[in-house]
Amino acid sequence: MEQLPEDWQRGLVIVAHPDDIEYGAAAAVARWTTQGKDIRYVLVTSGEAGIAGLPPAESGPLREREQLASAALVGVNEVEFLGYPDGRVEADLRLRRDLAAAIRRHRPEMVVLLNFDDTWATGRLNSADHRAVGRCGLDAVADAANEWIFPELADLEPWQARWAAVTGPGPTHAVDVTDTVERAVLSLAAHRRYLEALSPEPVEQQARAVVDMATAPIEGFPADRAVGVRLFTFV
């Protein structure tokens, strides 16, 4: 298991919902911001359909606030919400275009995406939004560098990221997050109202259990705690 390249300065994390980053990547983000890297977030939705019993008009702004607080705890101060409808994101040209535009705006060397496979594990279906955003996000890394695919983006200079790293099953590379696990726990716990709706278990306990699972040791990688990714290289 190889170490994920870290000879870069700007990173962009693209996900579907508030809390997606905190269910895996936040510990790596905390490591990178500690190194002085510029990490930014793009969220396709505001997660407004994610809290049972709380209408979307209330849930969306609340979840945006929780995401902003969560991001700040791992050193991220720029968070963009694209306003797509939660639960109804489609993998289409519009999404690819908007994500390519985001990549051109933020100009990252490393793009981080969430697992977009059909499942998380055998019998565990992945979210339709996760599948759409991850697949379109990976395509958008290439689209952002091509001046002809979306000519309507001509006011944004083409940009080619060097890598895309996809968190989730089947990692090819890993990041040592031994020193940033606690910040990742705090970052997930900042999604307090969301986690309270998921379980009666105390929020801090939920957050620790999730982060412990997401940062478990990876066979063949010399770290007590790690985040695994599939790495795609573009240049």
C-alpha positions, 0 to 999 in steps of 0.5 A: 500500500503506497502513501498518497502523493503530498507534493501539492498545495491546493486541494478540492473535496467534492461531495454530495451532502453535508457530513459526507466529508466527515465520514471518511476524508476529514482526518486527511483534510486536517493533516493537509491543512496542518501542512499548510495546504489550501483545501476547499469544499464543494457540496452539490446539495445542502442535505435538505432532505436528510433529517426526518421530521424537519422540513427541507426549508429549515433543514438545508440552512441548518445543515449548511451552518453545521458544515461550515462549522465542521469545515473550520474545525479541520482548517477549511474556510472556503465551502461552496454549495451548488444548490442541487436538490438533495436525493435527486441528483442526476449524473448528467451533463449539467452536473459535469459542467457545474463540477468542471466549472468549480474545478476551474474556479478553485484550480486544485492539484488534488481532487478528493471524491467520495465512493461512487460504486453501487455499494459500500459493501455486499448488500449495502447500496450506496446513495444515488447522490453519491454515485452521481456526484462521484462519477461526474466529479471524476469525469469533470477533472478531465472536462475542466482541462478541455476547452471544447467540451463545455464552451459555455465555460469560456470565461473560466480558464481550463485547468487540469488537476494532477490527481483524483483520490476516491475514498471508500472500498478497494484503496490503492493508496493511503494517508497517515492520519494518526495525529488528526483523528481527534480533529476528525471526531470533532468535525463530524460531531459538529453535525449535531442536529443531523446525528441526533436524528440518526440515533439516540446515542450521544453525538460524540459517541456516534462520531468517534465510532464512525471515525474509528471505523473510517480510519482503521489501520490498513494492511501493508501501510505503516500507520496506526490510523489511515484513510485509504483512497483509490488514486487516479492520475491525470498528468 
